Amino acid sequence: MNAIVGYTNIAKGHVDEPETVTNALEKIGSSSHYLLSLINDILDISKIESGKMQINLAPCDLTDVFRRIEDITALQARNKSLVITYQHDSVRHCRVKADELRIEQVLVNIISNAIKYTPAGKTVDLIAEEGPAEENRRHYRFIVRDTGIGISEEYLPHLFESFTREEKTTVNRIQGTGLGLAITAKVVELMGGSISVQSKVGEGSEFTVNLELESLEECPDAAPESDTADLSGCRVLLVEDNDINAEIACLVLSQYGVAAERAENGQAGLELVQKHPGGYYDAVLMDIQMPVMNGYEATQAIRALKGAEYKALPIIAMSANAYDEDVKACLAAGMNAHIAKPFQPESLLKVLHEQIQGGHRNGE
């Protein structure tokens, strides 16, 4: 936070020096990503300890998971001058029913940890293997191996405990909360899998995650979904009371040819929907916590309007309330989907595309 505030002031004081401003923005970006990861870790461990974290099973393609993991971790390794390899050719059945975000979270956490504690010039490997099938379930093994500083035999039993870090000089110089591996182990457990580690000080570590996943290779409903998100010409109503959040969302949408109109609260959003004929808006992005009328109330009021078009209008929650019970409350209020803040543009566009192509398109 100190870096974000400090470099923001530096950027404001050097607006006529593009190089200084660019450098400050890069530092702000990296610091904000780190702060966001800390917040997410705290929220995750809180959900786990309160029993509110759930695994959401859905059709997914492990090939896409591997690609995203490589996109995220290859840059981390390159920035640290590490050699990283990805071996998953032996995984022959990639269409499975699983929580792909949690699988990605687990593997990215372990790989990022390996990169963090592996000196420049050393290696990190991800190896994915497919085992034998039992009925419609298959065994998948994910191995992350590094040639880093290793873990002492005394600390290994405490590796997956919350807020713990090994007390030695080479570790203490590296930023961390001591939550990443604790969260990873709990998520693996929730998915019905197992995680183990072998390590030798000065030689490196090897983490192994075993998961039993339902195979969808023969399932006709498991066809790959289109990743094309052509939303040009669509019109979206953004119901958002925060000016900064609204500006960001509108800029992102405009980059993809989406015309966005904003309402500052649920009541204003309801009035705009009533004002225009059915089919005018292709979708509504609805914040939850707002003055005058909140997102739940606004959604229920829209659904209560006369006309089938108001029942079919895609309404997507876009809120920082991202616990499983919050998502369920949005769906119970009549919304079609939920996007957590801060959102990734790709996620927003994907959900919008899914909801709009499944409903109506403006002018059709």
URJOMO-V649470 format. One line per field, one symbol per residue. phi: phi as a letter, one per 30 degrees, with the letter a starting at -180 (. if undefined). A space follows every 10 residues. Layout:
phi = ???
This chain:
phi = .ddddddddd dddbdcbedd dddddddddd dddddddddd dddddddddc icdbccdada cddddddddd eddddedddc hccbbbbbdd dcccdbcacd ddddeddded ddddddccde jdbbbcbcbc cdcbhccbcb ccccbbcddi bddddedcec ddhcbddaed dddcdlcice dddedddedd dicbbbbbab eickbbcbcc bcbddcdcdd dcdeddcdbd cdjdbbccca ddddeddddd dddddcicdc cccdaddddd dddddcdejd cdabccdcdb dibddddddd ddddddkddd dcddccdbbd dbdedddddd dddjdcabbd cdcceddddd deddddddcb ceic
